[in-house]
Amino acid sequence: MIELTEQEQIARHYSACMDSVNLINAGKPEDMEDAEWADCLKRNKEHLKIMLAKDFWTTEDLEPLRAASE
């Protein structure tokens, strides 16, 4: 098993957060039901809120995470 450095781990967390940001900002896909989209939004916004509470962030731009989690 390959050990990741702390900075690599942070980069992976940030990338996952940006996946949530991009999904939220893209809006509801045409083929998705409203209830399914509402659940998807809820889960991704909660993910962002949890990640924003972490204390390991360094120089990452967290503003997109904050904006998308509102």
HTML snippet that shows the backbone in 3Dmol.js (N, CA, C, O; Angstrom):
<script src="https://3Dmol.org/build/3Dmol-min.js"></script>
<div id="view" style="width:600px;height:400px;position:relative"></div>
<script>
const pdb = `
ATOM      1  N   MET A   1       0.838  -1.172   0.000  1.00  0.00           N
ATOM      2  CA  MET A   1       0.000   0.000   0.000  1.00  0.00           C
ATOM      3  C   MET A   1       0.889   1.244   0.000  1.00  0.00           C
ATOM      4  O   MET A   1       1.852   1.327   0.763  1.00  0.00           O
ATOM      5  N   ILE A   2       0.566   2.194  -0.846  1.00  0.00           N
ATOM      6  CA  ILE A   2       1.359   3.409  -0.958  1.00  0.00           C
ATOM      7  C   ILE A   2       0.844   4.445   0.034  1.00  0.00           C
ATOM      8  O   ILE A   2      -0.350   4.742   0.084  1.00  0.00           O
ATOM      9  N   GLU A   3       1.759   4.980   0.812  1.00  0.00           N
ATOM     10  CA  GLU A   3       1.423   6.040   1.765  1.00  0.00           C
ATOM     11  C   GLU A   3       1.404   7.382   1.033  1.00  0.00           C
ATOM     12  O   GLU A   3       2.340   7.708   0.303  1.00  0.00           O
ATOM     13  N   LEU A   4       0.357   8.142   1.227  1.00  0.00           N
ATOM     14  CA  LEU A   4       0.281   9.473   0.646  1.00  0.00           C
ATOM     15  C   LEU A   4       0.788  10.492   1.650  1.00  0.00           C
ATOM     16  O   LEU A   4       0.576  10.354   2.855  1.00  0.00           O
ATOM     17  N   THR A   5       1.456  11.510   1.146  1.00  0.00           N
ATOM     18  CA  THR A   5       1.877  12.585   2.037  1.00  0.00           C
ATOM     19  C   THR A   5       0.649  13.352   2.483  1.00  0.00           C
ATOM     20  O   THR A   5      -0.424  13.227   1.892  1.00  0.00           O
ATOM     21  N   GLU A   6       0.811  14.133   3.513  1.00  0.00           N
ATOM     22  CA  GLU A   6      -0.300  14.943   4.007  1.00  0.00           C
ATOM     23  C   GLU A   6      -0.807  15.880   2.905  1.00  0.00           C
ATOM     24  O   GLU A   6      -2.013  16.060   2.742  1.00  0.00           O
ATOM     25  N   GLN A   7       0.114  16.466   2.159  1.00  0.00           N
ATOM     26  CA  GLN A   7      -0.276  17.388   1.097  1.00  0.00           C
ATOM     27  C   GLN A   7      -1.038  16.666  -0.015  1.00  0.00           C
ATOM     28  O   GLN A   7      -1.978  17.220  -0.585  1.00  0.00           O
ATOM     29  N   GLU A   8      -0.640  15.443  -0.322  1.00  0.00           N
ATOM     30  CA  GLU A   8      -1.368  14.641  -1.324  1.00  0.00           C
ATOM     31  C   GLU A   8      -2.771  14.299  -0.832  1.00  0.00           C
ATOM     32  O   GLU A   8      -3.723  14.304  -1.613  1.00  0.00           O
ATOM     33  N   GLN A   9      -2.900  14.005   0.442  1.00  0.00           N
ATOM     34  CA  GLN A   9      -4.212  13.703   1.008  1.00  0.00           C
ATOM     35  C   GLN A   9      -5.115  14.925   0.949  1.00  0.00           C
ATOM     36  O   GLN A   9      -6.293  14.823   0.605  1.00  0.00           O
ATOM     37  N   ILE A  10      -4.554  16.086   1.289  1.00  0.00           N
ATOM     38  CA  ILE A  10      -5.325  17.325   1.231  1.00  0.00           C
ATOM     39  C   ILE A  10      -5.760  17.595  -0.209  1.00  0.00           C
ATOM     40  O   ILE A  10      -6.901  17.990  -0.450  1.00  0.00           O
ATOM     41  N   ALA A  11      -4.861  17.384  -1.158  1.00  0.00           N
ATOM     42  CA  ALA A  11      -5.188  17.596  -2.572  1.00  0.00           C
ATOM     43  C   ALA A  11      -6.326  16.682  -3.011  1.00  0.00           C
ATOM     44  O   ALA A  11      -7.188  17.102  -3.783  1.00  0.00           O
ATOM     45  N   ARG A  12      -6.343  15.458  -2.539  1.00  0.00           N
ATOM     46  CA  ARG A  12      -7.431  14.533  -2.887  1.00  0.00           C
ATOM     47  C   ARG A  12      -8.757  14.974  -2.274  1.00  0.00           C
ATOM     48  O   ARG A  12      -9.802  14.899  -2.921  1.00  0.00           O
ATOM     49  N   HIS A  13      -8.711  15.432  -1.031  1.00  0.00           N
ATOM     50  CA  HIS A  13      -9.921  15.940  -0.385  1.00  0.00           C
ATOM     51  C   HIS A  13     -10.456  17.153  -1.144  1.00  0.00           C
ATOM     52  O   HIS A  13     -11.658  17.272  -1.382  1.00  0.00           O
ATOM     53  N   TYR A  14      -9.541  18.051  -1.520  1.00  0.00           N
ATOM     54  CA  TYR A  14      -9.948  19.259  -2.240  1.00  0.00           C
ATOM     55  C   TYR A  14     -10.557  18.888  -3.592  1.00  0.00           C
ATOM     56  O   TYR A  14     -11.564  19.466  -4.001  1.00  0.00           O
ATOM     57  N   SER A  15      -9.955  17.941  -4.273  1.00  0.00           N
ATOM     58  CA  SER A  15     -10.479  17.490  -5.563  1.00  0.00           C
ATOM     59  C   SER A  15     -11.889  16.918  -5.407  1.00  0.00           C
ATOM     60  O   SER A  15     -12.768  17.203  -6.220  1.00  0.00           O
ATOM     61  N   ALA A  16     -12.104  16.121  -4.375  1.00  0.00           N
ATOM     62  CA  ALA A  16     -13.432  15.553  -4.121  1.00  0.00           C
ATOM     63  C   ALA A  16     -14.436  16.661  -3.809  1.00  0.00           C
ATOM     64  O   ALA A  16     -15.586  16.603  -4.242  1.00  0.00           O
ATOM     65  N   CYS A  17     -13.998  17.660  -3.063  1.00  0.00           N
ATOM     66  CA  CYS A  17     -14.875  18.800  -2.763  1.00  0.00           C
ATOM     67  C   CYS A  17     -15.233  19.545  -4.045  1.00  0.00           C
ATOM     68  O   CYS A  17     -16.385  19.934  -4.242  1.00  0.00           O
ATOM     69  N   MET A  18     -14.258  19.739  -4.903  1.00  0.00           N
ATOM     70  CA  MET A  18     -14.522  20.442  -6.152  1.00  0.00           C
ATOM     71  C   MET A  18     -15.450  19.628  -7.057  1.00  0.00           C
ATOM     72  O   MET A  18     -16.205  20.205  -7.839  1.00  0.00           O
ATOM     73  N   ASP A  19     -15.403  18.303  -6.962  1.00  0.00           N
ATOM     74  CA  ASP A  19     -16.371  17.473  -7.687  1.00  0.00           C
ATOM     75  C   ASP A  19     -17.783  17.813  -7.217  1.00  0.00           C
ATOM     76  O   ASP A  19     -18.699  17.942  -8.030  1.00  0.00           O
ATOM     77  N   SER A  20     -17.956  17.959  -5.905  1.00  0.00           N
ATOM     78  CA  SER A  20     -19.271  18.328  -5.362  1.00  0.00           C
ATOM     79  C   SER A  20     -19.667  19.724  -5.820  1.00  0.00           C
ATOM     80  O   SER A  20     -20.813  19.950  -6.209  1.00  0.00           O
ATOM     81  N   VAL A  21     -18.722  20.665  -5.776  1.00  0.00           N
ATOM     82  CA  VAL A  21     -18.997  22.034  -6.220  1.00  0.00           C
ATOM     83  C   VAL A  21     -19.455  22.030  -7.678  1.00  0.00           C
ATOM     84  O   VAL A  21     -20.462  22.652  -8.017  1.00  0.00           O
ATOM     85  N   ASN A  22     -18.726  21.339  -8.523  1.00  0.00           N
ATOM     86  CA  ASN A  22     -19.059  21.308  -9.950  1.00  0.00           C
ATOM     87  C   ASN A  22     -20.413  20.656 -10.208  1.00  0.00           C
ATOM     88  O   ASN A  22     -21.169  21.110 -11.066  1.00  0.00           O
ATOM     89  N   LEU A  23     -20.718  19.600  -9.472  1.00  0.00           N
ATOM     90  CA  LEU A  23     -22.010  18.935  -9.617  1.00  0.00           C
ATOM     91  C   LEU A  23     -23.135  19.888  -9.229  1.00  0.00           C
ATOM     92  O   LEU A  23     -24.128  20.003  -9.948  1.00  0.00           O
ATOM     93  N   ILE A  24     -22.984  20.564  -8.105  1.00  0.00           N
ATOM     94  CA  ILE A  24     -23.999  21.513  -7.635  1.00  0.00           C
ATOM     95  C   ILE A  24     -24.176  22.646  -8.637  1.00  0.00           C
ATOM     96  O   ILE A  24     -25.301  22.999  -8.993  1.00  0.00           O
ATOM     97  N   ASN A  25     -23.067  23.211  -9.087  1.00  0.00           N
ATOM     98  CA  ASN A  25     -23.119  24.352  -9.996  1.00  0.00           C
ATOM     99  C   ASN A  25     -23.644  23.996 -11.382  1.00  0.00           C
ATOM    100  O   ASN A  25     -24.156  24.866 -12.088  1.00  0.00           O
ATOM    101  N   ALA A  26     -23.527  22.747 -11.776  1.00  0.00           N
ATOM    102  CA  ALA A  26     -24.010  22.320 -13.091  1.00  0.00           C
ATOM    103  C   ALA A  26     -25.533  22.292 -13.152  1.00  0.00           C
ATOM    104  O   ALA A  26     -26.114  22.399 -14.232  1.00  0.00           O
ATOM    105  N   GLY A  27     -26.175  22.149 -12.006  1.00  0.00           N
ATOM    106  CA  GLY A  27     -27.630  22.102 -11.978  1.00  0.00           C
ATOM    107  C   GLY A  27     -28.175  20.711 -12.239  1.00  0.00           C
ATOM    108  O   GLY A  27     -27.434  19.773 -12.533  1.00  0.00           O
ATOM    109  N   LYS A  28     -29.459  20.607 -12.125  1.00  0.00           N
ATOM    110  CA  LYS A  28     -30.153  19.317 -12.243  1.00  0.00           C
ATOM    111  C   LYS A  28     -30.063  18.776 -13.663  1.00  0.00           C
ATOM    112  O   LYS A  28     -30.434  19.458 -14.618  1.00  0.00           O
ATOM    113  N   PRO A  29     -29.568  17.548 -13.799  1.00  0.00           N
ATOM    114  CA  PRO A  29     -29.576  16.915 -15.121  1.00  0.00           C
ATOM    115  C   PRO A  29     -31.012  16.705 -15.605  1.00  0.00           C
ATOM    116  O   PRO A  29     -31.912  16.457 -14.802  1.00  0.00           O
ATOM    117  N   GLU A  30     -31.217  16.805 -16.890  1.00  0.00           N
ATOM    118  CA  GLU A  30     -32.560  16.672 -17.457  1.00  0.00           C
ATOM    119  C   GLU A  30     -33.219  15.340 -17.128  1.00  0.00           C
ATOM    120  O   GLU A  30     -34.435  15.273 -16.949  1.00  0.00           O
ATOM    121  N   ASP A  31     -32.426  14.288 -17.048  1.00  0.00           N
ATOM    122  CA  ASP A  31     -32.988  12.953 -16.835  1.00  0.00           C
ATOM    123  C   ASP A  31     -33.117  12.566 -15.361  1.00  0.00           C
ATOM    124  O   ASP A  31     -33.370  11.404 -15.045  1.00  0.00           O
ATOM    125  N   MET A  32     -32.946  13.526 -14.468  1.00  0.00           N
ATOM    126  CA  MET A  32     -33.027  13.237 -13.034  1.00  0.00           C
ATOM    127  C   MET A  32     -34.350  13.756 -12.470  1.00  0.00           C
ATOM    128  O   MET A  32     -34.780  14.869 -12.774  1.00  0.00           O
ATOM    129  N   GLU A  33     -34.972  12.939 -11.657  1.00  0.00           N
ATOM    130  CA  GLU A  33     -36.212  13.330 -10.993  1.00  0.00           C
ATOM    131  C   GLU A  33     -35.925  14.427  -9.970  1.00  0.00           C
ATOM    132  O   GLU A  33     -34.822  14.504  -9.430  1.00  0.00           O
ATOM    133  N   ASP A  34     -36.907  15.264  -9.710  1.00  0.00           N
ATOM    134  CA  ASP A  34     -36.741  16.370  -8.761  1.00  0.00           C
ATOM    135  C   ASP A  34     -36.344  15.874  -7.370  1.00  0.00           C
ATOM    136  O   ASP A  34     -35.461  16.450  -6.733  1.00  0.00           O
ATOM    137  N   ALA A  35     -36.987  14.819  -6.903  1.00  0.00           N
ATOM    138  CA  ALA A  35     -36.685  14.292  -5.567  1.00  0.00           C
ATOM    139  C   ALA A  35     -35.264  13.740  -5.510  1.00  0.00           C
ATOM    140  O   ALA A  35     -34.571  13.905  -4.507  1.00  0.00           O
ATOM    141  N   GLU A  36     -34.834  13.092  -6.577  1.00  0.00           N
ATOM    142  CA  GLU A  36     -33.482  12.554  -6.635  1.00  0.00           C
ATOM    143  C   GLU A  36     -32.454  13.694  -6.627  1.00  0.00           C
ATOM    144  O   GLU A  36     -31.417  13.602  -5.970  1.00  0.00           O
ATOM    145  N   TRP A  37     -32.757  14.771  -7.368  1.00  0.00           N
ATOM    146  CA  TRP A  37     -31.868  15.928  -7.402  1.00  0.00           C
ATOM    147  C   TRP A  37     -31.796  16.595  -6.026  1.00  0.00           C
ATOM    148  O   TRP A  37     -30.716  16.985  -5.582  1.00  0.00           O
ATOM    149  N   ALA A  38     -32.930  16.726  -5.359  1.00  0.00           N
ATOM    150  CA  ALA A  38     -32.949  17.327  -4.025  1.00  0.00           C
ATOM    151  C   ALA A  38     -32.067  16.530  -3.070  1.00  0.00           C
ATOM    152  O   ALA A  38     -31.331  17.114  -2.275  1.00  0.00           O
ATOM    153  N   ASP A  39     -32.133  15.197  -3.141  1.00  0.00           N
ATOM    154  CA  ASP A  39     -31.307  14.341  -2.296  1.00  0.00           C
ATOM    155  C   ASP A  39     -29.832  14.485  -2.659  1.00  0.00           C
ATOM    156  O   ASP A  39     -28.976  14.545  -1.777  1.00  0.00           O
ATOM    157  N   CYS A  40     -29.540  14.541  -3.942  1.00  0.00           N
ATOM    158  CA  CYS A  40     -28.172  14.709  -4.413  1.00  0.00           C
ATOM    159  C   CYS A  40     -27.591  16.034  -3.914  1.00  0.00           C
ATOM    160  O   CYS A  40     -26.463  16.075  -3.423  1.00  0.00           O
ATOM    161  N   LEU A  41     -28.354  17.103  -4.039  1.00  0.00           N
ATOM    162  CA  LEU A  41     -27.915  18.412  -3.545  1.00  0.00           C
ATOM    163  C   LEU A  41     -27.645  18.363  -2.040  1.00  0.00           C
ATOM    164  O   LEU A  41     -26.617  18.850  -1.568  1.00  0.00           O
ATOM    165  N   LYS A  42     -28.566  17.777  -1.303  1.00  0.00           N
ATOM    166  CA  LYS A  42     -28.443  17.698   0.151  1.00  0.00           C
ATOM    167  C   LYS A  42     -27.159  16.968   0.544  1.00  0.00           C
ATOM    168  O   LYS A  42     -26.414  17.436   1.405  1.00  0.00           O
ATOM    169  N   ARG A  43     -26.902  15.821  -0.086  1.00  0.00           N
ATOM    170  CA  ARG A  43     -25.716  15.029   0.239  1.00  0.00           C
ATOM    171  C   ARG A  43     -24.425  15.776  -0.099  1.00  0.00           C
ATOM    172  O   ARG A  43     -23.474  15.765   0.684  1.00  0.00           O
ATOM    173  N   ASN A  44     -24.393  16.417  -1.252  1.00  0.00           N
ATOM    174  CA  ASN A  44     -23.177  17.118  -1.665  1.00  0.00           C
ATOM    175  C   ASN A  44     -22.931  18.375  -0.840  1.00  0.00           C
ATOM    176  O   ASN A  44     -21.785  18.688  -0.517  1.00  0.00           O
ATOM    177  N   LYS A  45     -23.987  19.096  -0.498  1.00  0.00           N
ATOM    178  CA  LYS A  45     -23.825  20.276   0.359  1.00  0.00           C
ATOM    179  C   LYS A  45     -23.371  19.864   1.756  1.00  0.00           C
ATOM    180  O   LYS A  45     -22.543  20.542   2.363  1.00  0.00           O
ATOM    181  N   GLU A  46     -23.900  18.772   2.262  1.00  0.00           N
ATOM    182  CA  GLU A  46     -23.480  18.273   3.575  1.00  0.00           C
ATOM    183  C   GLU A  46     -22.007  17.866   3.530  1.00  0.00           C
ATOM    184  O   GLU A  46     -21.255  18.147   4.463  1.00  0.00           O
ATOM    185  N   HIS A  47     -21.598  17.210   2.453  1.00  0.00           N
ATOM    186  CA  HIS A  47     -20.192  16.839   2.277  1.00  0.00           C
ATOM    187  C   HIS A  47     -19.311  18.081   2.359  1.00  0.00           C
ATOM    188  O   HIS A  47     -18.287  18.075   3.043  1.00  0.00           O
ATOM    189  N   LEU A  48     -19.704  19.142   1.667  1.00  0.00           N
ATOM    190  CA  LEU A  48     -18.910  20.369   1.679  1.00  0.00           C
ATOM    191  C   LEU A  48     -18.850  20.991   3.069  1.00  0.00           C
ATOM    192  O   LEU A  48     -17.796  21.462   3.496  1.00  0.00           O
ATOM    193  N   LYS A  49     -19.971  20.994   3.772  1.00  0.00           N
ATOM    194  CA  LYS A  49     -19.987  21.559   5.123  1.00  0.00           C
ATOM    195  C   LYS A  49     -19.073  20.781   6.062  1.00  0.00           C
ATOM    196  O   LYS A  49     -18.361  21.373   6.873  1.00  0.00           O
ATOM    197  N   ILE A  50     -19.092  19.465   5.953  1.00  0.00           N
ATOM    198  CA  ILE A  50     -18.217  18.628   6.776  1.00  0.00           C
ATOM    199  C   ILE A  50     -16.757  18.920   6.456  1.00  0.00           C
ATOM    200  O   ILE A  50     -15.929  19.057   7.356  1.00  0.00           O
ATOM    201  N   MET A  51     -16.450  19.014   5.162  1.00  0.00           N
ATOM    202  CA  MET A  51     -15.065  19.246   4.762  1.00  0.00           C
ATOM    203  C   MET A  51     -14.591  20.652   5.137  1.00  0.00           C
ATOM    204  O   MET A  51     -13.424  20.837   5.483  1.00  0.00           O
ATOM    205  N   LEU A  52     -15.475  21.635   5.073  1.00  0.00           N
ATOM    206  CA  LEU A  52     -15.094  22.995   5.459  1.00  0.00           C
ATOM    207  C   LEU A  52     -14.745  23.085   6.948  1.00  0.00           C
ATOM    208  O   LEU A  52     -13.987  23.963   7.358  1.00  0.00           O
ATOM    209  N   ALA A  53     -15.289  22.192   7.737  1.00  0.00           N
ATOM    210  CA  ALA A  53     -15.021  22.188   9.178  1.00  0.00           C
ATOM    211  C   ALA A  53     -13.668  21.566   9.522  1.00  0.00           C
ATOM    212  O   ALA A  53     -13.216  21.669  10.662  1.00  0.00           O
ATOM    213  N   LYS A  54     -13.025  20.931   8.562  1.00  0.00           N
ATOM    214  CA  LYS A  54     -11.728  20.292   8.811  1.00  0.00           C
ATOM    215  C   LYS A  54     -10.659  21.357   9.031  1.00  0.00           C
ATOM    216  O   LYS A  54     -10.751  22.463   8.497  1.00  0.00           O
ATOM    217  N   ASP A  55      -9.653  21.014   9.816  1.00  0.00           N
ATOM    218  CA  ASP A  55      -8.607  21.984  10.134  1.00  0.00           C
ATOM    219  C   ASP A  55      -7.296  21.747   9.384  1.00  0.00           C
ATOM    220  O   ASP A  55      -6.272  22.330   9.741  1.00  0.00           O
ATOM    221  N   PHE A  56      -7.311  20.913   8.366  1.00  0.00           N
ATOM    222  CA  PHE A  56      -6.071  20.613   7.658  1.00  0.00           C
ATOM    223  C   PHE A  56      -5.826  21.473   6.418  1.00  0.00           C
ATOM    224  O   PHE A  56      -4.780  21.348   5.781  1.00  0.00           O
ATOM    225  N   TRP A  57      -6.767  22.335   6.070  1.00  0.00           N
ATOM    226  CA  TRP A  57      -6.602  23.158   4.873  1.00  0.00           C
ATOM    227  C   TRP A  57      -5.414  24.097   5.033  1.00  0.00           C
ATOM    228  O   TRP A  57      -5.126  24.585   6.126  1.00  0.00           O
ATOM    229  N   THR A  58      -4.737  24.336   3.921  1.00  0.00           N
ATOM    230  CA  THR A  58      -3.571  25.229   3.954  1.00  0.00           C
ATOM    231  C   THR A  58      -3.857  26.439   3.062  1.00  0.00           C
ATOM    232  O   THR A  58      -4.468  27.406   3.517  1.00  0.00           O
ATOM    233  N   THR A  59      -3.429  26.397   1.818  1.00  0.00           N
ATOM    234  CA  THR A  59      -3.584  27.552   0.922  1.00  0.00           C
ATOM    235  C   THR A  59      -4.699  27.364  -0.104  1.00  0.00           C
ATOM    236  O   THR A  59      -4.822  28.173  -1.024  1.00  0.00           O
ATOM    237  N   GLU A  60      -5.503  26.330   0.029  1.00  0.00           N
ATOM    238  CA  GLU A  60      -6.581  26.043  -0.916  1.00  0.00           C
ATOM    239  C   GLU A  60      -7.630  27.158  -0.883  1.00  0.00           C
ATOM    240  O   GLU A  60      -7.908  27.734   0.169  1.00  0.00           O
ATOM    241  N   ASP A  61      -8.197  27.447  -2.031  1.00  0.00           N
ATOM    242  CA  ASP A  61      -9.268  28.439  -2.130  1.00  0.00           C
ATOM    243  C   ASP A  61     -10.573  27.761  -1.719  1.00  0.00           C
ATOM    244  O   ASP A  61     -11.129  26.964  -2.476  1.00  0.00           O
ATOM    245  N   LEU A  62     -11.053  28.074  -0.538  1.00  0.00           N
ATOM    246  CA  LEU A  62     -12.257  27.428  -0.014  1.00  0.00           C
ATOM    247  C   LEU A  62     -13.534  28.185  -0.364  1.00  0.00           C
ATOM    248  O   LEU A  62     -14.628  27.726  -0.035  1.00  0.00           O
ATOM    249  N   GLU A  63     -13.417  29.320  -1.016  1.00  0.00           N
ATOM    250  CA  GLU A  63     -14.602  30.111  -1.352  1.00  0.00           C
ATOM    251  C   GLU A  63     -15.595  29.349  -2.234  1.00  0.00           C
ATOM    252  O   GLU A  63     -16.797  29.433  -1.983  1.00  0.00           O
ATOM    253  N   PRO A  64     -15.148  28.611  -3.255  1.00  0.00           N
ATOM    254  CA  PRO A  64     -16.127  27.860  -4.048  1.00  0.00           C
ATOM    255  C   PRO A  64     -16.880  26.828  -3.209  1.00  0.00           C
ATOM    256  O   PRO A  64     -18.059  26.569  -3.450  1.00  0.00           O
ATOM    257  N   LEU A  65     -16.205  26.247  -2.236  1.00  0.00           N
ATOM    258  CA  LEU A  65     -16.847  25.269  -1.354  1.00  0.00           C
ATOM    259  C   LEU A  65     -17.900  25.955  -0.497  1.00  0.00           C
ATOM    260  O   LEU A  65     -19.008  25.446  -0.331  1.00  0.00           O
ATOM    261  N   ARG A  66     -17.545  27.114   0.044  1.00  0.00           N
ATOM    262  CA  ARG A  66     -18.497  27.866   0.873  1.00  0.00           C
ATOM    263  C   ARG A  66     -19.728  28.275   0.055  1.00  0.00           C
ATOM    264  O   ARG A  66     -20.863  28.103   0.497  1.00  0.00           O
ATOM    265  N   ALA A  67     -19.489  28.808  -1.121  1.00  0.00           N
ATOM    266  CA  ALA A  67     -20.602  29.282  -1.962  1.00  0.00           C
ATOM    267  C   ALA A  67     -21.531  28.135  -2.339  1.00  0.00           C
ATOM    268  O   ALA A  67     -22.752  28.291  -2.301  1.00  0.00           O
ATOM    269  N   ALA A  68     -20.975  27.002  -2.698  1.00  0.00           N
ATOM    270  CA  ALA A  68     -21.807  25.873  -3.130  1.00  0.00           C
ATOM    271  C   ALA A  68     -22.524  25.192  -1.971  1.00  0.00           C
ATOM    272  O   ALA A  68     -23.542  24.531  -2.176  1.00  0.00           O
ATOM    273  N   SER A  69     -22.005  25.346  -0.762  1.00  0.00           N
ATOM    274  CA  SER A  69     -22.617  24.667   0.386  1.00  0.00           C
ATOM    275  C   SER A  69     -23.804  25.430   0.962  1.00  0.00           C
ATOM    276  O   SER A  69     -24.505  24.914   1.832  1.00  0.00           O
ATOM    277  N   GLU A  70     -24.038  26.648   0.488  1.00  0.00           N
ATOM    278  CA  GLU A  70     -25.139  27.464   1.012  1.00  0.00           C
ATOM    279  C   GLU A  70     -26.471  27.007   0.499  1.00  0.00           C
ATOM    280  O   GLU A  70     -27.499  27.590   0.846  1.00  0.00           O
TER     281      GLU A  70
END
`;
const viewer = $3Dmol.createViewer("view");
viewer.addModel(pdb, "pdb");
viewer.setStyle({}, {cartoon: {color: "spectrum"}});
viewer.zoomTo();
viewer.render();
</script>
